[in-house]
Amino acid sequence: MPETPLPPAAPQAGLGEILRVFTSLGMASFGGGLAGWMHREVVEKRRWLSEEGFLAGVALGQVLPGANSVNLALYIGQQLRGVPGAAAAFLGMLGPPFLFILGLALLYGWGVGFAGMGVVLGGVAAAGLANSAYTGLRTARHLRGLGPWAVAAGTFAAIGLLRLPMIPVVLVAAPASIGLAWWRETRRA
């Protein structure tokens, strides 16, 4: 499958703009699903990365240790402006949102007895789950052939149904997936 190239005049991202975008992303995402928001900003709206480049970052962010969204932000920042871009994305993702969450934790400690708190948190969790499902479905559209689907189904079954630890599953699934992709490409050549 040929890669989707960036438009001929892809805009150059400035460090301040990277910082601003990732600060707003970090501040606007609650309950997970941040990759969906990043996709909208970085691929659809600003056209800083191609769809394939973004999905490569999602995959890399998921197999590396640490928070997937932070790993993805580091990847995007590095792709846009190297180490300074990665630093700007990292600071934007974690700086202001950290201070905001710290304030929320203090408020939560004060209002833990409030009757509506569970309802509010349940609504936020539902929105985060929907955003994560959206990102998963967008990624699934790019799976071609039986091999990638078998790896995805096996990974889901191992972690989601059998409750096996994620690290050993990834240590098996990642090389299997890479091997299948390599085999498919060598057969195509």
Phi, psi and omega in degrees: 000124181290148179287146175278114182285159173292156174302153184306323182248060179298130183293142177277130181273128174275157181299319178297322180291320176300313179301314181296315181297314183285335173293315180293324177295314180296325180281336186266350185256121176234137174083013177098186179076020183294331180300325177296318177293319179298318179301313181300315182287314191274323183263306187283310187279309187262343180056038177284328179228155173283166177302315182293321177297320178294314181295328174297320177294322177298313180298315179297317180298331181279333182267345178274152177292151180109179181290129182304317183293324178290318177300317179295319178298316178300316180299312182297313179300319179294320179294327183278316186218021178073210183299317178299324177293320177296319179296318179296316179295318180298312180296320179294320181291324190250334185294281181301319178299325178299314180295321179295314180295324176300316176297319178296322179298319177296317178294321179298316177302325179284322187253022183300333180275354181296128187297327184275358184299318180297322180293316179299311181295325176296320177294319178295319179296320179297319178296319178296319178296317179298320180294321177296318179296321178300314180296319178298318179293322177297319179293319182297332178298339183263001178282124182240129177091170183287326183302306179299323178293324179294318178296316179297315180294319178296319178295316178300314181297316183294315184271312186283323184260313182275348178061035176286154179297141186296317186300309178298324179296315179295323179296336175268314186291321182297308177298324178297316179295317178297317179298318178297318179296318179297314180299318180296319180291323179290327176291327181287330185284000000 
